[in-house]
Every structure is written in structure tokens, then in C-alpha cells.
Amino acid sequence: MPTTKQMEKQNHSIVSEFILLGLTEFRELQLCLFLFFSIIYVVTVLGNLMIIFVVKLDPQLHSPMYFLLANLSFIDMSLASFATPKMICNLISEYKAISYKGCMAQMFFLHLLGGSEMMLLVAMAIDRFIAICKPLHYKNIMNHHVCIGLALLSWTTGFVHTMSQMVFTVTLPFCGPNVVDSFFCDLPRVIRLACTDTYILELLVIAFSGLLALFCFTFLFISYSIILITVRCRSSTRSSKALSTLSAHITVVVLFFGPCIFIYIWPFSKISIDKILSVFYTIFTPLLNPIIYTFRNKDMRKAIRKIKKKHVSPRSTF
């Protein structure tokens, strides 16, 4: 058995940084990926910022659906920013390290934003359910206070979710291996590096994330199934508009939960598809959301044209 002095020495031999292996070891490919992801990241941030400002500036978009959409854009922009800038820097850096605190911060924000987005998608489904199935009571039910409450519930869910993961992770002793086979600090991979038995914690991580994802996905599946049945029973122009809006919502749900479910069904897989799905989940989904909602939403396109005409290209009065 180790002596007290040996145990104290081991406790002080804490890992101060982690090495991120990234997406590839080939230098030429790293340079190409650097340019590609730099462009993608800028477009993602600008696209989501555009939605936030358009919703804010156009009075016709001051409705519950667009309020929740603006919140979704903020979360997507943040989700794209928690690890992507570091990944882009590492692609042109020889030493691909991240500090211990930076690693913990990445895992904290990933689960905070991921949990918040799951619950926000549920809130958006509730909004569409009431708008289509209870149209006469929509304004009374989905008032300003309810919208604020749904947004706060989303963030609270994300915070509780991430704390349930991190409260155990930050107490783990890291005193040896510090190489993470990913482009960001992925929680299941990081906890395996701890100098203690983490089998129970690994199961808890999968269980907590899996239960939240399962609850949200089941709720969304049932909600949108009922909404689609209701829409199909009606034959009007309003129903076709509702169907167009729903298709955008459903597409976003599939894009978000697809990679998420796969990652947590096979969380410790060594195949490279895990990295591809992680890239899709953290980079491409936040990019695709503003594209989907912009091109499939007539009100959003109309508002963008109106704001562009008013603020970007004003006619000269001289």
C-alpha cells in the first residue's frame, strides 16, 4: 500500500494541460481544413447574428416563434464558438494543447448549450403545437411572460444538466495520461484519463445525457406527429404555410438529435466517424440552422429584404 507521503505526492501530480490530437495528422490537410473551417465559422456567426438582429429590428417578427428562434440562434452561435476557434488555431499550431481549466470550460459549455438547445427545441414544438392545434387561444397562452419562462427553463435545464456532469468530473484526479483523441475536450474521453476507476461515472454521464436526449426527442416526436396529423386534416393556404414552417423545425430537430444520439449510443468508439459526427454536431448544425430558417421562411426572407433596403442600400435624397 502507498504511504501517506506517496499519496500526497500523487495528489499534487495533477495534469496542467491536455493534448488534443485533432482531426488529422497530415499537415497539408490541416492547412486546407484551417481555411475551410475558418470560413465556415465566420459564416455561422454572421448567419446567426443576422437572425438575432432581424428578429429584433422587424416589428412583424416580434412573436413567440421568432423570439424562440432568436434564442436558438444565440445558442447555436455559442455552440459553434465553445471549441471551433481553438480547433482552428490548433490546425496551424505545432503544439496542440489546452489548459486544464480550458478543458473543463469546454465540457461545461458543451453540455450547458447542448442541454439548453434540446429544451429550447421542445419549447419551439410547444409553441407550434398551440399555434396550430389551439389557434384561438394562442395569443392568450403564448404571452410574453410564458415566452420568457420557456427561455429561462431551457437555460436552467442546460445548467442543471452540465452541473450534473461536471460536479463529479472536476473532482477526478488527473495525474498521468493527458492525450484526448478529439479536437475538443469530449467528456467521455477525458474522464477515461483519470487516475481512478471511472466506470460508474462513465455510466452516469451516458445515463444523464441519454435520459435528457430521450425525453426531448420523444416529446418532439409525439408533438410533431400530432401537429402533422392536424395540418393534413386541414386543406387551406394557412395549412400549407404551417407545413412549410414545420418542415424547417423538423429538419433542425433531425440534424441536432441525429449526431447526438449516435455519439451517446457509441460514446467510446475508436472509429473516426465519431470525429466526423462531432464536427457536424458542433460546427455544421449551427451553420445549417440559420440557412434552413432563412430560406424556408417567407417572413424571414421578407424581413431581411426590408431591412436591407432600409439600412444597407438607402436611396439618396440628393
C-alpha positions in Angstrom: 0.0 0.0 0.0 1.2 3.5 -0.8 2.4 5.6 2.2 0.8 8.9 3.2 3.7 10.9 1.6 3.3 9.0 -1.7 -0.4 9.6 -1.7 0.2 13.3 -1.1 2.8 13.4 -3.9 0.3 11.7 -6.2 -2.5 14.1 -5.4 -0.1 17.0 -6.3 0.9 15.5 -9.6 -2.0 17.0 -11.4 -2.2 17.3 -15.1 -2.0 21.0 -16.0 -2.9 20.6 -19.7 -4.4 18.2 -22.2 -3.1 17.4 -25.7 -5.8 17.4 -28.4 -5.0 15.1 -31.3 -7.4 17.0 -33.6 -8.9 15.8 -36.8 -5.9 14.7 -38.8 -2.1 14.4 -38.6 -1.4 15.3 -42.3 0.0 18.8 -42.5 -1.4 19.6 -46.0 -4.9 18.5 -45.0 -4.6 20.6 -41.8 -4.0 23.8 -43.8 -7.0 23.0 -46.0 -9.2 22.4 -43.0 -7.9 25.6 -41.4 -9.1 27.7 -44.4 -12.4 25.7 -44.7 -13.4 25.8 -41.0 -12.3 29.5 -40.7 -14.8 30.4 -43.5 -17.5 28.1 -42.0 -17.1 29.6 -38.5 -17.3 33.2 -39.8 -20.4 32.4 -41.9 -22.0 30.6 -38.9 -21.5 33.5 -36.5 -22.7 36.1 -39.1 -25.7 33.9 -40.1 -26.9 33.5 -36.5 -26.3 37.2 -35.7 -28.3 38.1 -38.8 -31.3 36.2 -37.5 -31.0 37.8 -34.0 -30.8 41.3 -35.4 -33.6 40.8 -38.0 -35.9 39.5 -35.3 -35.0 42.4 -33.1 -35.3 45.1 -35.8 -38.5 43.9 -37.6 -41.7 44.5 -35.5 -43.6 41.9 -37.6 -41.3 39.3 -36.2 -42.0 40.2 -32.6 -43.9 36.9 -31.9 -43.2 33.9 -29.7 -41.9 31.7 -32.6 -39.3 34.3 -33.7 -38.4 35.1 -30.1 -37.6 31.4 -29.5 -35.8 31.3 -32.9 -33.6 34.2 -31.9 -32.7 32.3 -28.7 -31.9 29.3 -30.8 -29.6 31.3 -33.0 -27.8 32.7 -29.9 -27.3 29.1 -28.6 -26.1 27.9 -32.0 -23.6 30.8 -32.3 -22.3 29.9 -28.8 -22.2 26.2 -29.6 -20.1 26.9 -32.6 -17.7 29.1 -30.6 -17.0 26.9 -27.5 -14.4 24.8 -29.3 -14.2 25.8 -33.0 -11.8 28.8 -32.6 -9.4 26.5 -30.5 -9.7 23.8 -33.2 -8.9 26.3 -36.0 -5.8 27.6 -34.1 -4.6 24.0 -33.4 -4.8 23.2 -37.1 -1.8 25.6 -37.8 -0.1 25.0 -34.4 2.6 22.6 -33.7 1.7 22.2 -30.0 -1.9 21.3 -29.8 -2.5 21.8 -26.0 -5.3 23.1 -23.9 -5.1 24.1 -20.3 -6.8 22.1 -17.6 -9.2 25.0 -16.9 -9.8 25.5 -20.6 -10.7 21.8 -21.0 -13.1 21.9 -18.1 -14.7 25.1 -19.5 -15.2 23.4 -22.9 -17.0 20.4 -21.3 -19.1 22.8 -19.2 -20.3 24.9 -22.1 -20.8 22.0 -24.4 -23.3 20.4 -22.0 -24.8 23.7 -21.0 -25.5 24.7 -24.6 -26.5 21.2 -25.7 -28.9 20.8 -22.9 -30.3 24.3 -23.4 -30.8 23.7 -27.1 -32.6 20.4 -26.5 -35.1 22.1 -24.2 -35.5 25.1 -26.5 -36.4 22.8 -29.3 -39.1 21.4 -27.0 -40.3 24.9 -26.3 -40.5 25.7 -30.0 -42.6 22.5 -30.5 -44.9 23.6 -27.7 -45.3 27.0 -29.5 -46.1 25.3 -32.8 -48.5 22.9 -31.1 -50.5 25.7 -29.5 -50.4 27.8 -32.7 -51.8 25.0 -34.9 -53.9 22.9 -32.6 -55.3 25.8 -30.4 -55.1 28.8 -32.7 -57.9 30.8 -31.0 -56.1 30.6 -27.6 -52.6 31.1 -29.0 -52.1 34.8 -28.0 -53.5 34.3 -24.5 -51.4 31.2 -23.8 -48.1 32.2 -25.5 -47.9 35.6 -23.9 -44.6 37.5 -23.2 -44.2 36.0 -19.7 -44.6 32.5 -21.0 -42.0 33.0 -23.7 -39.5 34.4 -21.1 -40.4 31.4 -18.9 -39.7 28.9 -21.7 -36.4 30.5 -22.5 -35.4 30.5 -18.8 -36.5 26.9 -18.5 -34.2 26.0 -21.4 -31.2 27.6 -19.9 -32.0 26.2 -16.4 -32.2 22.7 -17.9 -28.9 23.2 -19.6 -27.3 24.4 -16.4 -28.6 21.6 -14.3 -27.6 19.1 -17.0 -24.0 20.4 -17.2 -23.6 20.6 -13.4 -24.8 17.0 -13.1 -21.8 16.1 -15.3 -19.2 18.5 -14.1 -19.7 18.2 -10.4 -18.1 14.8 -10.5 -15.6 15.5 -13.3 -13.8 18.4 -11.6 -13.0 16.2 -8.6 -11.3 13.5 -10.6 -7.6 13.1 -10.2 -5.7 13.5 -13.5 -2.1 12.5 -12.8 -0.9 10.6 -15.9 -2.2 10.3 -19.5 -3.4 13.7 -21.0 -3.9 12.9 -24.7 -7.5 13.4 -25.9 -8.3 11.8 -29.3 -10.6 14.6 -30.5 -10.5 18.2 -31.5 -12.1 19.4 -28.2 -12.4 18.1 -24.7 -15.0 15.4 -25.1 -16.3 14.4 -21.6 -16.4 10.6 -22.1 -12.9 10.6 -23.5 -11.5 13.0 -20.8 -12.9 11.1 -17.8 -11.2 7.9 -19.0 -7.8 9.6 -18.5 -8.4 10.0 -14.7 -6.2 8.1 -12.3 -9.0 6.2 -10.8 -11.8 3.8 -11.7 -14.4 5.8 -13.7 -16.7 3.0 -14.8 -19.6 4.2 -12.7 -19.1 7.8 -13.7 -19.0 6.8 -17.4 -22.3 5.1 -16.9 -23.8 8.2 -15.1 -22.6 10.5 -17.9 -24.2 8.3 -20.6 -27.4 7.9 -18.4 -27.8 11.7 -17.7 -27.2 12.8 -21.3 -29.2 9.9 -22.7 -32.2 10.4 -20.5 -32.4 14.1 -21.4 -32.0 13.4 -25.1 -34.5 10.6 -24.9 -37.1 12.7 -23.1 -36.8 15.7 -25.5 -36.7 13.5 -28.6 -39.8 11.5 -27.5 -41.7 14.7 -26.7 -40.7 16.3 -30.0 -41.7 13.1 -32.0 -45.1 12.9 -30.4 -45.7 16.7 -30.6 -44.8 17.0 -34.3 -46.7 13.8 -35.2 -49.9 15.3 -33.7 -49.2 18.6 -35.4 -48.7 17.0 -38.8 -51.9 14.9 -38.5 -53.8 18.1 -37.6 -52.3 20.0 -40.5 -53.0 17.2 -43.0 -56.7 17.2 -41.9 -57.0 20.8 -43.0 -56.8 22.0 -46.6 -56.1 25.7 -46.8 -53.4 28.1 -47.7 -52.8 28.6 -43.9 -52.1 24.9 -43.6 -49.5 24.9 -46.3 -47.7 27.8 -44.7 -47.8 25.9 -41.4 -46.5 22.8 -43.1 -43.6 24.9 -44.5 -42.7 26.2 -41.1 -43.0 22.7 -39.6 -40.7 21.2 -42.1 -38.0 23.7 -41.1 -38.5 22.8 -37.4 -38.4 19.1 -38.0 -35.3 19.3 -40.2 -33.5 21.2 -37.4 -34.6 18.6 -34.8 -33.3 15.7 -37.0 -30.0 17.5 -37.7 -29.5 18.1 -33.9 -30.5 14.8 -32.5 -29.1 12.5 -35.2 -25.4 13.0 -34.3 -26.2 13.5 -30.6 -27.9 10.1 -30.3 -25.2 8.3 -32.3 -22.4 9.8 -30.1 -24.0 8.7 -26.9 -25.0 5.3 -28.2 -21.4 4.6 -29.1 -19.6 7.1 -26.8 -16.3 5.2 -26.6 -16.0 4.1 -30.2 -12.5 4.4 -31.7 -13.6 4.8 -35.3 -13.1 8.1 -37.0 -16.8 8.6 -37.7 -17.1 9.9 -34.1 -15.0 12.9 -35.0 -17.0 13.5 -38.2 -20.2 13.4 -36.2 -18.7 15.7 -33.5 -17.8 18.2 -36.3 -21.3 18.0 -37.7 -22.8 18.5 -34.2 -20.7 21.4 -33.1 -20.0 23.2 -36.4 -22.3 22.3 -39.3 -25.6 22.2 -37.3 -25.2 25.8 -36.1 -24.4 26.7 -39.7 -27.4 24.9 -41.2 -30.0 26.2 -38.8 -29.9 29.9 -40.0 -29.8 28.6 -43.6 -32.9 26.4 -43.1 -34.9 29.1 -41.2 -33.9 31.8 -43.7 -34.6 30.0 -47.0 -37.7 28.1 -45.8 -39.4 31.0 -44.1 -41.1 33.7 -46.2 -41.5 36.1 -43.3 -37.8 36.0 -42.5 -36.8 36.5 -46.2 -39.2 39.4 -46.4 -37.9 41.0 -43.3 -34.3 40.6 -44.5 -35.1 42.3 -47.8 -36.9 45.1 -46.0 -34.1 45.8 -43.6 -31.5 45.6 -46.4 -33.5 48.1 -48.4 -33.9 50.4 -45.4 -30.4 50.2 -43.8 -27.9 48.8 -46.2 -28.9 50.4 -49.5 -30.8 53.6 -48.7 -31.7 55.7 -51.7 -30.0 59.1 -52.0 -32.3 62.0 -51.4 -30.0 64.5 -53.0 
